[in-house]
Amino acid sequence: MVAAKKGLLVPRPPKRVEYEIRFATADAEKGWRDLVATIRNSMSETWDFLTRTPLTTTPTNYRLKGELATIRRDRGAAHERWQHKPTAKGTARIWFYVHERTVFLEQVHTSHPNETK
């Protein structure tokens, strides 16, 4: 029997109906860490939303429009790009796309991105 490392974080197992969340870029990973450091509770709620209902349109979660509406990834495959606001009044934005049962965080902005102003 192999001994477990003491203090190792136990990851939450996803339910079968939930989505996985993965970083699509290193910048998204950094942005996520920055937001967790500043608005931890809202990011926990964001995690819950994105793992359960990422394709639900709400005032804080919706498809981007125009040139930003589509992203091409993985050998040119087109995906709808969505934007999630972790807080209703804040300026942080998360851009993501969904492929099968995975939410890919493409860009995580700590303030309102210039492209959507």
Summary of the structure (lengths in Angstrom):
residues: 117
radius of gyration: 15.3
end to end distance: 56.4
largest distance: 56.4
contacts: 291
relative contact order: 0.22
helix: 27%
strand: 29%
